Amino acid sequence: MIKNGHHQTQKPGKDAEANPVATACSPEKRRRIVRVWCDGCYDMVHYGHSNQLRQAKAMGDYLIVGVHTDDDITLTVDGKDTYEEVKKSGRYRECKRTQGVSTTDLVGRMLLMTKAHHSNIGSSDYQQHTDNFGRGPKGHSPWTGVSQFLQTSQKIIQFASGKEPQPGDTIIYVAGAFDLFHIGHVDFLEAVYKLSDKPYVIVGLHFDQEVNRYKGKNYPIMNIHERTLSVLACRYVSEVVIGAPYAVTKDLLDHFKVDLVCHGKTEVFPDKDGSDPYAEPRRQGILRTVDSGNSLTTDDIVQRIIKNRLLFEERNQKKEAKEMAVIQAMKRREEEKAKERAQAVV
């Protein structure tokens, strides 16, 4: 059970809404607001992106994010750093990369159509596929390549705050896979969050085997550890139950003192014995169907990727080739600098 650091026990007033920075810093800092800029492609936003934005936000008071129109990397083909001017002015900071996750990896899992990523991402078949998927014709780039994700307590702590529900909070429980956490999920959780003046939203995440039981194929695309971080990164989520039971039982409702149980307009699959997993909250009269107005599903994204498989493979190979060219250019520049230093000594 993890609490999200974004959760607010009290909604901001009108003054805070008009000036989002006003409540984000101390009176001393208000004299000079530190604005932070970061940019990237952010294709199929995942917890690696969320971790970068979390780190960036911690560097100042107000975060501005630039989204690229394509997936170009931050160096030109001759090896020149596009952040060179910023670095010269002493205003460049770098966020630590989250190892073990990339858009390339997630796309590879969708196309492979196996379940190896659920419990053993080091499967030889899976690794061979992802290596081929992210490898260009002239070598392997460390930026596009796939590495193994290893969950640690520190990773979870980075996304968590440990806040408990406060008196007067409305405890709202939602459950599901929340696979490939996307804008459809965000819109749903936002709609749930807005059901109360003081919401405390608990998300129950089903184990991989449970998700695969009712969704089939190679779902979930992201395993339980990855889905935990993805959901925790959402500002509307207060707490995550890792490996929640599929049926919303009386014990669960009593344990968390749940006031409201919500489900979207997507299909509700029956439990193993064919029973309704929402029978208990339905009996208590606390079940509510929430229409987020967004019909996007994880399956929509997967089908989009599969339909454009060749385009994605070609894109990754081109990206890999460009990155290798940049790496070679950087090496040449270093060699030239070394020669210049040696000649200066002579």
N, C-alpha and C positions, 0 to 999 in steps of 0.2 A: 504494500500500500504506500504509494508515493504522493507527496503533495507538490503542486506546481508553484514555483516562485512568482508567477505572473498573477496569481489569485489576489484579488482585493477583497478585504472583508467589508469594505464600504465603498459604494460607487462614488466616483468623483463628482463634485458639485459643478455648477455652471461655470464658475471661474476656471476650474481645472480643465473643463472641456474646451473653453475658449483658448486657453494657453496650456497645452499639454506638458510644457516644461516646468511650469510654475511649481508643481508639487514634486518634481523629480530631483530637486537638489536643495542643499541647505541655503540659508540666507546669505552666507558668504559667497557661495558659488553663483548666486543670482546676478551678481555684478558682471559676471562674464560667463555666458552660456557656452559650453563646449559642444560644438556640432561635429558629429562623426559621419564620414561618408565611406560607404563600401559598395562595391559593384561586382557583378558576375552574371552568368547566364541563368542560374537558378532553374534549370530544366528539371521537371519532376521533383519539386522541392522535398527534401528529406531531412532527417535529423542532423545530418552533417552540415547542411546549410543553416539549420536552426542554431546549431552550436556556434557557427561562425558569427551569426547575427547577435547571439547572446554575448559572445566575447566582445564584439564591436560596441554593443550598447553599454557595456560596463566601462568602456574607455571614455565616455563622456555623458552628456545629459540628453542629447537629441540625436537620434539616428536617422540618416537619410540613405536609402538603398537605391542604387542604379541598376536597372535590369538591361542587359545587352540585347541587341536585336539578333545576335547569333552567338555561337559558342567559341569565339576567338579567344585565345589565351592572351596574357598580358605582356607579350613581347612581340616585337615586329620580326619579320623573317630574317633581318640582319642581326638579330640578337639584342636590339636596343630595348631597354626597359621602358614601357609606357608610363611608369610611375616615376621616371627619373627626376623630373622637376619637383615633384612632391618630396622625394627623398632628399634632394639638395636643400630644400627649405626646412628640413628636419620635422616634417609633419606626417611622416609615414610610419604606420605601425602594422604589425603582421599578426593575424590570428592563427592559433595552432590548428592544423588540419585534423579532422576526425578520421582516424584510420579505419579502414574496413567497410567504407560505404562510398558509392559513387553512382551516378546515373547510369554509367556503362554497366555496372554490376547488376543493377535492378532490371535494366532492359534485357540483359543476358538471361536472367532468371525467367522472365516472361517467355522468352523464345525457346528456352531449353525444355520446358514443360516436364520437369521432374520435381521430386520433393526433397532433393539432396540438401537444399538450403535450410530446411526446417531444423534439423538437428546436427548435421555434419556438413558444413560448408566446404570442408576440405576433400570432399568426394572427388576421386580422380576424374570421373566423367564430367562433373560440374566444373572442376578447375580447368580441364582441357578446353571445354567450351568457352569459358570466360576468357582464357588466354587467347584463343583464336579470335574471339569477338573484339577484343581490345588491342590486337596486335597489327601493326602496319606491315607493309612489305619490306621495310628496311630496318627493322628493329623494334624494340619495345620501350615505350615511354613510361617513366615512373609516375607521370601525372594521369594518364588515361588508364593505366593498368588496374586490375582488381586485386585488393588485398583482403585478408580475412578479418571479419568483425569479431572482436572479443568483448563481451559485456563485463564491466567491472563496477564495483560499488561507487567508485569515484565518478564514473560517467553518469550514473543515476543521480548522485548528489549534486552534480553540476546543474541539473535541470530541476532540482527539488528544493523546497524551502522548509517543509515540516510543519506548515500551518494547520491548525485544527479548526473545525467549524466553530463559529462564535454563536452566542445566544441570539436567537432571532433569525438565524440563517435558515433558508429553505434547502434541505438536503435533497438533491435531485440525482437519481441514478439512471445511467444509460449503459447499455452493454453491446458488444459486437466485436468484429475483427479489426476494424479501422485499419485495413491493409492499404499500403501505398498512400498514406494519409494525404488527402487532397482537398481542394476547395469545397467539394460537396460535403465532406466531413466538417470542415470549419464552419460552413454556413449552418449546418444542423446544430452544432454545438453552440453557436452564437444564438440561434433561435431558442434553444433550451435555456441558455444563460439569461435571456431576456424575459423568461417567464416569471421571474421574481425580482424584487428590489434588492434582496440580499441572497443571491444564489450561491450554493456550494455544490459544484458539479462533480460527481464521482463517476469515472468511466471504468467499467468492468471489461477487461480484455480476455478473450477466450484463448486457451492454449492452441498451439499449432494443429495438434491432432483433432481437436474439436472443430476448428474452422474447416479443416480438410474434410471432415465428416459431412458437414452440411453444404459446403461449397464445391467440393470435388476438385478434379484436375490437379494443378500444382499449387493451389491456394493453401495457405497464404503466401504471397510473394515475399513478404518480409516476416521474419520469425518473431516470436514473442518478445525477445529482448529489444529488437529494433523497433517494433511497434510501440513498445513502452516509451522509448525516448521520443518517438514522433508525436505521440499523444500528449506527453508531458510538456512538449514545447508549445502547445496551444494555450493561449492566454485565458480561454474560457474554462479550462479544466483545473480543478482544485486537487483531485486525488485520483490515483490509478490503482485498481485492484488487478494484480498480475495473476492470470490464470483463474478468472472468475468462473463460477459454475454456470452452465448454459441456462439452467432453469433459475428464474428469480424466485428464490424460496422465502418463506416466512422468516427463517433464521437470518438470512442475508438482510432482509428489510429491517428486522429488529436490531441486528448488530450495528448497522450504520445509521439507525434511526431515520430511515428514508421517508420523506414526505411525498415524493412524487417520482414515478418511474416513466421515462419517456422512450419512445421508439419512433424512427422515421417512417416514411411511407414505403420503404423497401419491404420485400417479402420476409415474413417470419417463418423460419423453418421449424418443423416439429422436433421435439426432443427424441432421444434414442428410442423411447417406448411409444412414440407417436403422440405424446401429450403436448399441450400448449405450454411453452416455457414461461409465458406471462400470465398463467392462470391465477396465481396468488395475488399479484398487484391488481389484476382485473377484478378479482373477488372483493378486494378491499376498496375498490373504486378510486385508486390512485394512478392508474395507467392512462397515459395521454399520448396520442399520436401527433407528432409534430411535423408540419410541412415546412421545410426550409426554403422551398421555392427553387431548389437546385436539384436537378435530376441526374447529375453526373455520378457514376458509380465506378468502383475499382475495375469491374469487368469492361466498362467502356474504354478505360485507359489501356487495359491489356489488349483488347481487340484492335485498338488504334495502332499499337506497337506492332502487333503481329501482321496487320494489313500492310504496314510500311517497313517490313523486316529488311528488305534489301537496301532501302534508303538509309536506315539506321546503321546497318553494317558499313555501308559506303561512307557515311558521315564519320563514324568512329575511325575508320582506316585513314581518311583524309586528315582528321584531327591528329591522329598518331603520327603521320608522316610530317605534318607541320611542326609538331612538338619536337620530333627528332632533328629536324632542320634547325630549329632554334637552339637545341642543346649543342649541336655541332658548331653553330655560330658563336655561342657563348664560350665554348672551348677554344675556338680560334682567337677570340678577343683576349682571353686569359693568357694564351701563348704569346700573343703580340705584346701584351703588357709586361710579361716576364722578360721578353727579349729587350724591351726598352729599358727595363730596370737593370738588366745585365750590362747593356751598352753604357748606361749612365755610370755604373761602377767602374768600368774600364776607362 
